[in-house]
Amino acid sequence: LFMVGCHIAHDCQISSNVIMSNNASLAGHVKIFENVVIGGLCGIHQFVSIGKYSMIGGMSGVGFNIIPYGLYTGIRGKLRGLNIIGLKRKGVEKKTIQKIQDNFTKVFNNEFPLLKNIENLNDEAKSIIEIREIIDFIKINIERGICNTWMLKIGIIAGSGKLPILIGKKLINSGKSVVFFCIEPYAKKNDYKKFVSV
């Protein structure tokens, strides 16, 4: 359902049962998975992926990938938690929702990188379908950056050469949010847009 004034740019992929409220806008190459709700006047940065059953609050600006079942609001802010209403609408049992919440906290423990936290989850947690979907989403989309429950942004001034990209990738893989400041003509923005905000 696309309400009045929505904008969908080039090369976007939108799955079934997505709701985009009035004046929500998608930049190029955005992927929206099934049953996502995007509030009015939202802006989604190019190359961002929004996981299934996520809820994006009105007037938000999304600069990083949002996990499945995520709840987000704010301007380039942090993940607020899980979309509990979305999980209930999906028919997930209350006991399972509690387990998902418990493991969500473990995944986004800021003492360790995201991938290390995922590795530390027990087999029972990984057997829950929704947690498995969150894990798979993070592994596939971590290169460009996952919206975290805490947002420490690190700025990198990028000139010529590949070193800024290598450092940026390393930081992103450890769960940090990175912003590149490109010095033209030495750094080309298109070299960096795939990974992070520029």
N, C-alpha and C positions, 0 to 999 in steps of 0.2 A: 504494500500500500504506500503510494507516494502522495503525500498531501501537497497543498498549494505551495508553489515556489521552490520546490526541491531542485537541486542541480546535481547532475551526475556527469562527471567528466569522462574523457576518453579512456578506453581499455579497463573500465571497472567491471568487476564480477560480483553479481548480487544473487544470492540463493533465495530459496522459497520462504514465504511467510515473514518477510522483512517489513518493518514499519519505519518509514522516514517521515517525521512530522514536519510541519510547515517550515520552509526555508532552510532545511538541512542541506549541507553541501558536501559532496565527495570530490576530492582532487583526483588526478589521474592514477590509474593502476591500483585503486583501492579494492580490497576483497572483503565482502560482507557475507558471513556464513548464515545459515538458516536461523529463523526465529529471533533475529536481533531487533531491538527497538532503539531508534535514534531520535532523541528529543529535538524540539524545534530550535532553529538557529544554530545548530551544531556545525562545526567545520572539521573535516577529517583530512589529515595531511596525506600527500601522495605516497603510494606504496604501503600504506598501513593496512593491516588485516584485523578485522573485528571477529572474534570467535563466536561460535553458535550460542544462542540464548543469552547474549550479553545485553546490558542496558546502558545506554549512554544518555546521561541527564541533559536537559535542555541548556542551550547556550554554552556548550562545552567545546573546547578545542582539543582534538586528539592528535598527538604527535608520534605515538608509539603503538605497537601492536597490543591489542586487548585480548586477554585469554578467554576461552569459552567460559560462559557463566559468570563473567566479570561484571562488576558494577563500577561505573566511572562517571565522575562529574568534575568540572573545573576546566581551566585553561592551561593546557600542557601540564597537568597536575599528576596526581598519583591515583593508583587503583584504590577504590574505597572499600572493596570487599567482594563478596559473592552476590549474584542476583538471586536471592532466595525465592522471590516470587516466580522467577523464571523456572527454577528447579521444581517448585511445587506445580506449576502449570504443566511441566513435562511429566509429572506423575511420580517424581522421586520420593521415596518414603522418608519420613521425618528422621528416622534413625540413620539413614544413609546420608541425608543432608548434614547431620551433625558430624559424621565421619569426614565428609568432604570439607567442611569448615575447619576441622582440626588439622587436616593435612594441607589445606590451603595456607594456614599459618606456618606450617613447617617449610613448605616450598618457598615462601617469601620471607623467611628468616634472613635478615640482612647481615648476619655474622659470616655467612658463607655465600659463594656464588650460586646462582639458581641451579645450574646443572649439578653441582655437588649436593645441594639440598634434595634434588630429585633422586639422585643416586642413593641417598640415605633413607628414602622411604621404604617401608617394609613391603613384603609381597602382598599382604592383605590389602593395603592401601592401593597398590598398583592394580589390583584385580577389580576395583570399582570402576565401572565404565567411564563415569564423568571425570575421575581423576586421571585415568588413562588418556582421555581426550585432551585434558589440560597439559599433561606431560608431552604428548605428541606435538601439540601446537607450539609449545615453548621450544622444543628441539628443532622444529622446522623453521620457526620465525625469529630465533634469537639473534641472528646476524644483524638484523636491522634494529633490534631493541624491543624488549618486552616492557610494557608499562608495569611499574612495580608498586608496591604498597608504600614505598619510600622513594623519594626522587632526589638524588644527589646528581646534579648535572655537572659534567666536566667539560670545559671548553678547550678545544685544540685549535691553535692557529695553524692553518695549512698553507704551505707554499708549494714548491715543486717537489717531486719525488714521491715514493710510496710509503715512506716511514709514517706519516700521519694516519694513513689508512690502516697500517699494521697495528699501530698503537690503539687506534679507535676500535678495531675488531677485538683486540685483547680485552679492553675495558668493557665492551658490550657483552662479551662472552662471560665476564665475571659478574654480570647483572647491573652494571653502571649505565647511566644515561649520558650520552655524549652529544655535544653540539660542535660542529666544525665552523670555524670562521675562515672563509676562503679568501686568500689574497690573489686577486686576479691581476695579470693574466697567468700567473705562475700555477695557480690551482684552479682546475675546472670544476664547477659545481656539479656537473653531471657525473663526475667520478665518485662523488660522495653521497648523492641523493639516495642511492640504493640502500645505504647502510643506516644513515642517521639524519637528523634535522640539520639543515645548513643555514 
